[in-house]
Amino acid sequence: MSSAVTADMTVYEACKAMTADADTSSSQMDQFESMLQCIGTSNAKSIDTFFLIYASSLVFFMQAGFAMLCAGCVQHKNVQNSMLKNLLDACGAALGFYSVGYAFAYGGMDYADPNKTFIGTENFFLIGVDDLMFWLFQFAFAASAATIVAGTLAERCQMAAYLCYSLTLTGFVYPVVAHSVWSPQGFLNANAVNPVGLMSRSFLLVCSYKLLLGDIFLFLCFLLISNVALPVMGCRSD
């Protein structure tokens, strides 16, 4: 007997009905494998979304680690101030990356376009962005990257200045680096239609993706920022 698939069915029920109708002569094991494949295909987007959220939460939890590190490196009287600055990192990063940061980094991505750009020029304030999970993942990276310099600025700057720093780094500095490496219009992206002629595609693949988890480009960028900030801010005050 044929089993109709209705809108109120769960994915499991729908796949079970379709598998039963597909081939009644197949073995129970074959039907089971077909049902698993159907469930995996139907839930592919949900699974991808779940792992992006999970990965984003892991990256964002680096905020807590940097907060503990900074709190242990400052005087006891400045612990609350240091913790608040780490909180401002997340707040400033959210504002900066939501408004212009994402647009500068990944706005108007087009893998078929061979042209290179310095920064993106579309999707400001996430207008026209459908994949919000990708934004969340990139925001977690931007916020964590901005926290790297927090230890350098601990006990050296005012709260308002630190918030401006967070907005600037996540709204412009981080997006420029991210656009160059991971956007198809970036000059270091390996999947671009026309990668930089002086660099081999294999080298760009290593730089763009195999080093993504280590974020070597961002660490070098913020290490440079820290080295610039140190002589500008001077020694810590008692």
N, C-alpha and C positions, 0 to 999 in steps of 0.2 A: 504494500500500500504506500502511495506517495505521501510524503510529509511536507506540507506547505511551510515555507519560511515566512514568519510574520515579524513585524517591526518590534513587538514587545518581547521577542525572544532574546535570551542572552547569547553571547558569542558561542558558548559551548553548545547550547541547544540548537542554534542555527547550523553550526558546523556538523553536528551529529545528524541532523536531518538531511543536509546536503550530501554527506558521506553515505548515508543509508540509501539515498535515492540514486547515487552515482553508479554503483556497481554492486548489486546484491549477491553476485556470484563470487566476489573476492573473499579472501580469508579474513578472519577476525583481526589478525595482525596487520594486514594491509589496510583495512578500514581504520584501525587505530592510528597507523602512521599518517594516513590521509587526513584524519581528523586533527592530529597534532599540527600538521602542516597548515591546515585551514585556520586553526586558532592562532598560530604564529603569524600568518599573513594578515589576519584581521586585526591583531593586536600590535602590529609592528610600530605604528605611530605612537601608541600608548606606551610601549616599552621604551622607545627612543626618548619620549618625553620624560618618563620616569628616571632614566639614567642621566639625562641632562640635569634634572632637578637634583638628583643625588650627588652628581659630580659638582654642581654649583654649591651645594651645601658644604661639601668637603673643602672646597677652595675658600669659601667665605669663612669657614671656621678658622682659617689662618688668622683672621682678625683677633680672635681670642688668644691665640698663641703669641702674636706680636704684642698684644696688650699686656700679657703676663711678663713677657721679656722686658718691655719698657718699664713696667712697674718695679721690676727687680733691679733696674739700673739707675733709678733716680733716688733722691733723698726721700725719707719717709713723709715729709710734709708735702711733697709734690706728687704722691702716688695718685690721689684722686684727680689732680689736674692731668696727669698723663693718661689715665683711663678715659677721661672725658675726651681728650684729643683723639684717642683711638675710635671712640664712638663717632666723633665728628668726621673721621675718615669715611666711615660708611655713609653718613648723611650727605657729606659733600660729594662723595663719589656717585651716589644715587642721583643727585641733582645735576651734576656735571655730565655724567654719562647718558642720562635720560634726555637732556635738552639738546646738547650738541656733540657729545663725545662719541656716541654710537654712529651718528651721521658722518662725522669726520673719519671714523675707522672703517665702517662697512657700508656707508650709504651708497646706494646705486650700484651694488655689486653686479657685474655682468661678465661671466666667464667667456662669452663670445666676443667681447670687446678687447682688441689688442692694445688700446691706448693706455698709457700710464698716467696716473694722477698723484699729486702730492697728498691730498686728503679727499675724502668723500664729499659730495655736494648735495646729497638727498637724505630723506628720512629724518629730518630734524624733529625732535619731540616724538619720535617713533611713528610719525605719520607715514602710513603705507607699509608698516612692518607687520607681517603676519606671524612670523616665528618668534614669539616672545620668549620662548625657552632659550633660544640662542642668545637673545639680549641678556637674559638673566645670567647665563654662564659667563658671558663676556664682562658683565658688570662685576661679578664676583672676582674675576681676574683683575679688573681695574682697581677695585677697592683694596684688594690684597697688595697689589703693586704699590699703591700710594702709601700703604702702611710701612713699607720697607724703610722709607726715609724718616719715619716717626721717631725712631731712636736717635737719629742725628739731631733732630730739632727739639728733643726733650729738654726742658728747662732752659731753652734758648729763645723762645718766641712767644708772643701773646696769642690768645685764643683766636681772635679775629684774623690775625695773620695766618695762623695755621689753617683755618677754614678756607681762606683765599687760596692757600697753597693746594689744598685738597681739590678744590674746584678747578684750578688751573691744570693740575697734573692729570686728572681724570677727564677733563673736558677738552684738553688739547695735546699735552705731551704724550700720554699713553696712546691716544688714538692715532697720532702720527706714526709711532713705531708699529702699532698693530696693523695699520693700513699698509705700510710698506712690506710687512712680512706675510700677513695672512689674507689680505684682500686681493682678489684677482687683478685689480688695477695697481697693485703695489709692485715696485721694481724688484723685490726679492721673492715674490711668490712663484713657486715652481709650477703651478697649474695654470698659469696665465697663457694666453694664446701665443704671446711673443715674449718669453722671458729675456732677461738681460743677456745680450750676446756674449759678454766676456765671462759669464758664469755658467757652468754646466748645469743641466737640469738635475742631475743626481746631487750635486752640492746644494742646490736650492731646496731639494726635497728634504735633505737632512736638516738644513737650517729652518725650514718652515714648519716641519711636522715632527720629526724625531726629537727635536729640542723644545717642542711646545710645552711639555710637562715641566721641563727645567726653566723655560722662559729665559734663556740666556740673554736674548736681546734686551728684555725688560730689566733684568738684573744689572746688566752693564749700563743701561740708561740711567737707572736710579742710583747706581753706585757713583756715576758721574755727577748726578745732582747732589748727592750727599757730600762729595768732595768739594763741590762749589759752595754749598751751604755752610760748611764748617768755617772757612776763613771769613765769610760774610757775617755770620752770626756771632762768631767769637767764642770764647770759653763760657762754660756754664757759670751762672752766678750762684752764690751761696744763699 
